[in-house]
Structure formats: C-alpha cells, structure tokens
Amino acid sequence: MAYNVGVSTACLYPMLTEQAAMELCKRDIKTIEIFINSPCEMKRRFVKQLKAMLDFYGVSVAAVHPFTCELETMLFFTN
C-alpha cells in the first residue's frame, strides 16, 4: 500500500501561511496541509494567489484547516 505523506504549514508557525507554503514548495514537498490562521486568509484574493503558487510548484493540498483559537476554550471545556 502506498501512502501520500505531506507537511502542514502549521509546522512552520509562526511563519505567515503563504511564506510557510513557499518554504515547503522550495523544499520540493508535493503534498501539503494548509492551516488557516486568520479570516483574511480565507479571502478570495489570498486563496487565488496561494493556489497559483502551489500550481506553479506542482503541489497538491490534502487538507485545509480553519483557525479555531477563538473557539478552542468552548470546544474543549464545555459540554
């Protein structure tokens, strides 16, 4: 069985998401996970620029995770 292993942009936190993605591209990582850190990273312009960069380097995105830091205390410490 073959596995597709990737690296998350969160591994390079506190680097900006687009900088982390570029660093992974430059290291020839072909599968990444995007970890969104703020609402501005969900805007169409940002996403289009990120996609263009990833397409240029032939990188695929296995998962996208939204930021949840505003909700984490509710998620972990409530019923």
Backbone as a printed PyTorch tensor [residue, N CA C, xyz], in Angstrom:
tensor([[[  0.8410,  -1.1650,   0.0000],
         [  0.0000,   0.0000,   0.0000],
         [  0.8980,   1.2420,   0.0000]],

        [[  0.5930,   2.1840,  -0.8650],
         [  1.3620,   3.4240,  -0.9480],
         [  0.6910,   4.5100,  -0.1200]],

        [[  1.4940,   5.3100,   0.5390],
         [  0.9930,   6.4180,   1.3380],
         [  1.4550,   7.7280,   0.7340]],

        [[  0.5980,   8.7150,   0.8220],
         [  0.9380,  10.0550,   0.3800],
         [  1.1830,  10.8880,   1.6330]],

        [[  2.4170,  11.2350,   1.8830],
         [  2.7880,  11.9590,   3.0920],
         [  2.9550,  13.4330,   2.7450]],

        [[  2.4580,  14.2930,   3.6230],
         [  2.5680,  15.7200,   3.4020],
         [  3.0460,  16.4370,   4.6470]],

        [[  3.1940,  17.7450,   4.5170],
         [  3.6450,  18.5830,   5.6150],
         [  2.6710,  19.7470,   5.7560]],

        [[  2.3710,  20.1080,   6.9940],
         [  1.4510,  21.2020,   7.2600],
         [  2.1900,  22.5340,   7.3410]],

        [[  1.5290,  23.5860,   6.8740],
         [  2.0910,  24.9230,   7.0480],
         [  2.1990,  25.2620,   8.5370]],

        [[  1.4000,  24.6190,   9.3570],
         [  1.4470,  24.8500,  10.8080],
         [  2.7870,  24.4260,  11.4030]],

        [[  3.4910,  23.5270,  10.7250],
         [  4.8110,  23.1010,  11.2120],
         [  5.8030,  24.2560,  11.2300]],

        [[  5.5340,  25.2770,  10.4410],
         [  6.4440,  26.4090,  10.3540],
         [  5.9030,  27.6460,  11.0710]],

        [[  4.8630,  27.4720,  11.8620],
         [  4.3240,  28.5860,  12.6450],
         [  5.4100,  29.1000,  13.5880]],

        [[  5.5790,  30.3860,  13.7460],
         [  4.6860,  31.4980,  13.4250],
         [  4.9180,  32.1430,  12.0650]],

        [[  5.5470,  31.4630,  11.1440],
         [  5.7140,  31.9900,   9.7970],
         [  4.3310,  32.2220,   9.1800]],

        [[  4.1930,  33.2680,   8.3820],
         [  2.9260,  33.5040,   7.6940],
         [  2.5880,  32.3150,   6.8100]],

        [[  1.3220,  32.0510,   6.6420],
         [  0.8750,  30.8800,   5.8850],
         [  1.4770,  30.8440,   4.4880]],

        [[  1.4450,  31.9690,   3.7820],
         [  1.9720,  31.9880,   2.4170],
         [  3.4850,  31.7970,   2.3950]],

        [[  4.1650,  32.2910,   3.4000],
         [  5.6170,  32.0780,   3.4800],
         [  5.9280,  30.6230,   3.7990]],

        [[  5.1440,  30.0370,   4.6950],
         [  5.3330,  28.6260,   5.0350],
         [  5.0790,  27.7460,   3.8170]],

        [[  4.0240,  28.0580,   3.0710],
         [  3.7220,  27.2840,   1.8640],
         [  4.8630,  27.4030,   0.8580]],

        [[  5.3970,  28.6110,   0.6910],
         [  6.5160,  28.8100,  -0.2390],
         [  7.7470,  28.0210,   0.2040]],

        [[  8.0040,  28.0170,   1.4870],
         [  9.1470,  27.2580,   2.0130],
         [  8.9820,  25.7670,   1.7190]],

        [[  7.7870,  25.2510,   1.8820],
         [  7.5330,  23.8350,   1.5960],
         [  7.6730,  23.5670,   0.1020]],

        [[  7.1950,  24.4930,  -0.7240],
         [  7.3470,  24.3530,  -2.1740],
         [  8.8260,  24.3050,  -2.5520]],

        [[  9.6110,  25.2000,  -1.9960],
         [ 11.0340,  25.2580,  -2.3070],
         [ 11.7660,  23.9930,  -1.8740]],

        [[ 11.2320,  23.3110,  -0.8770],
         [ 11.8500,  22.0720,  -0.3900],
         [ 11.3080,  20.8430,  -1.1270]],

        [[ 10.5490,  21.1070,  -2.1880],
         [ 10.0210,  20.0520,  -3.0600],
         [  9.0460,  19.1160,  -2.3480]],

        [[  8.3140,  19.6570,  -1.3850],
         [  7.2290,  18.9040,  -0.7460],
         [  6.0390,  18.9560,  -1.6960]],

        [[  5.5240,  17.8320,  -2.1010],
         [  4.4770,  17.8010,  -3.1220],
         [  3.0590,  17.7150,  -2.5760]],

        [[  2.8990,  17.4490,  -1.3030],
         [  1.5780,  17.4190,  -0.6760],
         [  1.6560,  18.2060,   0.6190]],

        [[  0.7540,  19.1750,   0.7680],
         [  0.7580,  19.9680,   1.9890],
         [ -0.6470,  20.0850,   2.5690]],

        [[ -0.6610,  20.5040,   3.8030],
         [ -1.8960,  20.8430,   4.5000],
         [ -1.8030,  22.3450,   4.7680]],

        [[ -2.8710,  23.0530,   4.4900],
         [ -2.9090,  24.4890,   4.7520],
         [ -3.6200,  24.7140,   6.0710]],

        [[ -2.9760,  25.4010,   6.9700],
         [ -3.5780,  25.7470,   8.2600],
         [ -3.8530,  27.2390,   8.2470]],

        [[ -5.1250,  27.5960,   8.1450],
         [ -5.5510,  28.9980,   8.0820],
         [ -5.4100,  29.6200,   9.4680]],

        [[ -4.7840,  30.7950,   9.5200],
         [ -4.5390,  31.4590,  10.8030],
         [ -5.4040,  32.6760,  11.0650]],

        [[ -6.0700,  33.2090,  10.0450],
         [ -6.8820,  34.4100,  10.2440],
         [ -7.9490,  34.5210,   9.1620]],

        [[ -8.9860,  35.3330,   9.4070],
         [-10.0530,  35.4900,   8.4110],
         [ -9.5540,  36.0210,   7.0630]],

        [[ -8.5220,  36.8590,   7.0640],
         [ -8.0430,  37.4140,   5.7910],
         [ -7.4680,  36.3300,   4.8820]],

        [[ -7.0720,  35.2040,   5.4460],
         [ -6.5340,  34.1140,   4.6360],
         [ -7.6360,  33.2950,   3.9620]],

        [[ -8.8730,  33.6360,   4.2330],
         [ -9.9930,  32.9620,   3.5780],
         [-10.5970,  33.8350,   2.4780]],

        [[-10.0140,  34.9950,   2.2450],
         [-10.4980,  35.8940,   1.1930],
         [-10.0780,  35.3520,  -0.1740]],

        [[-10.9430,  35.5770,  -1.1410],
         [-10.7470,  35.0440,  -2.4980],
         [ -9.3750,  35.4230,  -3.0750]],

        [[ -8.9630,  36.6560,  -2.9180],
         [ -7.6770,  37.1030,  -3.4830],
         [ -6.5030,  36.3120,  -2.9020]],

        [[ -6.5050,  36.1340,  -1.5940],
         [ -5.4350,  35.3810,  -0.9400],
         [ -5.4100,  33.9420,  -1.4310]],

        [[ -6.5790,  33.3260,  -1.4760],
         [ -6.6810,  31.9220,  -1.8930],
         [ -6.2100,  31.7530,  -3.3330]],

        [[ -6.5900,  32.6840,  -4.2140],
         [ -6.1640,  32.6030,  -5.6150],
         [ -4.6410,  32.7110,  -5.7390]],

        [[ -4.0380,  33.6270,  -4.9810],
         [ -2.5840,  33.7810,  -5.0310],
         [ -1.8840,  32.5320,  -4.5040]],

        [[ -2.4090,  31.9780,  -3.4200],
         [ -1.8330,  30.7680,  -2.8370],
         [ -1.9510,  29.6020,  -3.8210]],

        [[ -3.1250,  29.4660,  -4.4420],
         [ -3.3350,  28.3960,  -5.4060],
         [ -2.3930,  28.5350,  -6.6040]],

        [[ -2.2060,  29.7510,  -7.0880],
         [ -1.3090,  29.9690,  -8.2250],
         [  0.1120,  29.5290,  -7.8800]],

        [[  0.5540,  29.8530,  -6.6700],
         [  1.8940,  29.4580,  -6.2370],
         [  1.9980,  27.9340,  -6.1640]],

        [[  1.0180,  27.2980,  -5.5490],
         [  1.0460,  25.8410,  -5.3970],
         [  0.9860,  25.1510,  -6.7530]],

        [[  0.1530,  25.6660,  -7.6620],
         [  0.0800,  25.0940,  -9.0110],
         [  1.4230,  25.2200,  -9.7310]],

        [[  2.0770,  26.3590,  -9.5890],
         [  3.3720,  26.5870, -10.2350],
         [  4.3900,  25.5310,  -9.8010]],

        [[  4.3790,  25.1810,  -8.5130],
         [  5.3270,  24.2090,  -7.9840],
         [  4.8090,  22.7660,  -8.0490]],

        [[  3.5940,  22.5740,  -8.5410],
         [  3.0340,  21.2240,  -8.6480],
         [  2.6960,  20.6040,  -7.3070]],

        [[  2.2540,  21.4430,  -6.3740],
         [  1.9330,  20.9870,  -5.0180],
         [  0.4260,  20.7960,  -4.8720]],

        [[  0.0240,  19.6920,  -4.2710],
         [ -1.3990,  19.4690,  -4.0030],
         [ -1.6840,  19.6700,  -2.5210]],

        [[ -2.9220,  20.0270,  -2.2430],
         [ -3.3540,  20.2860,  -0.8670],
         [ -4.2370,  19.1350,  -0.4160]],

        [[ -3.8100,  18.4370,   0.6250],
         [ -4.5550,  17.2910,   1.1410],
         [ -5.6590,  17.7150,   2.1040]],

        [[ -5.4460,  18.8380,   2.7940],
         [ -6.4300,  19.2890,   3.7830],
         [ -6.2640,  20.7790,   4.0380]],

        [[ -7.3580,  21.4090,   4.3970],
         [ -7.3580,  22.8110,   4.8140],
         [ -8.0390,  22.8650,   6.1660]],

        [[ -7.3750,  23.4830,   7.1200],
         [ -7.9280,  23.5910,   8.4650],
         [ -8.1160,  25.0510,   8.8260]],

        [[ -9.3330,  25.4170,   9.2290],
         [ -9.5680,  26.8100,   9.6420],
         [ -8.9960,  27.0560,  11.0290]],

        [[ -8.7660,  28.3110,  11.3190],
         [ -8.3010,  28.6660,  12.6590],
         [ -9.4590,  28.4680,  13.6320]],

        [[ -9.1450,  27.9700,  14.7950],
         [-10.1910,  27.7580,  15.8060],
         [ -9.7930,  28.3230,  17.1590]],

        [[ -8.7120,  29.0760,  17.2060],
         [ -8.2300,  29.5450,  18.5000],
         [ -9.2770,  30.3540,  19.2490]],

        [[-10.1470,  31.0630,  18.5190],
         [-11.2020,  31.8330,  19.1840],
         [-12.2290,  30.9200,  19.8530]],

        [[-12.3340,  29.6860,  19.3870],
         [-13.3520,  28.7640,  19.8800],
         [-12.8100,  27.6470,  20.7530]],

        [[-11.5020,  27.5000,  20.8230],
         [-10.9350,  26.3200,  21.4760],
         [-11.3700,  26.1470,  22.9270]],

        [[-11.4480,  27.2150,  23.6780],
         [-11.8760,  27.0420,  25.0690],
         [-13.2990,  26.5130,  25.1330]],

        [[-14.1470,  26.9700,  24.2140],
         [-15.5120,  26.4420,  24.1830],
         [-15.5190,  24.9810,  23.7480]],

        [[-14.7030,  24.6370,  22.7660],
         [-14.6850,  23.2780,  22.2550],
         [-14.1450,  22.2890,  23.2750]],

        [[-13.1670,  22.6920,  24.0480],
         [-12.5170,  21.7730,  24.9820],
         [-13.1340,  21.7700,  26.3810]],

        [[-13.7370,  22.8570,  26.7910],
         [-14.1520,  22.9760,  28.1800],
         [-15.6350,  23.1860,  28.3950]],

        [[-16.4460,  22.7970,  27.4260],
         [-17.8990,  22.8640,  27.5950],
         [-18.5140,  21.5380,  27.1930]],

        [[-19.7260,  21.3470,  27.6030],
         [-20.4320,  20.1360,  27.2040],
         [-20.8060,  20.2070,  25.7570]]])
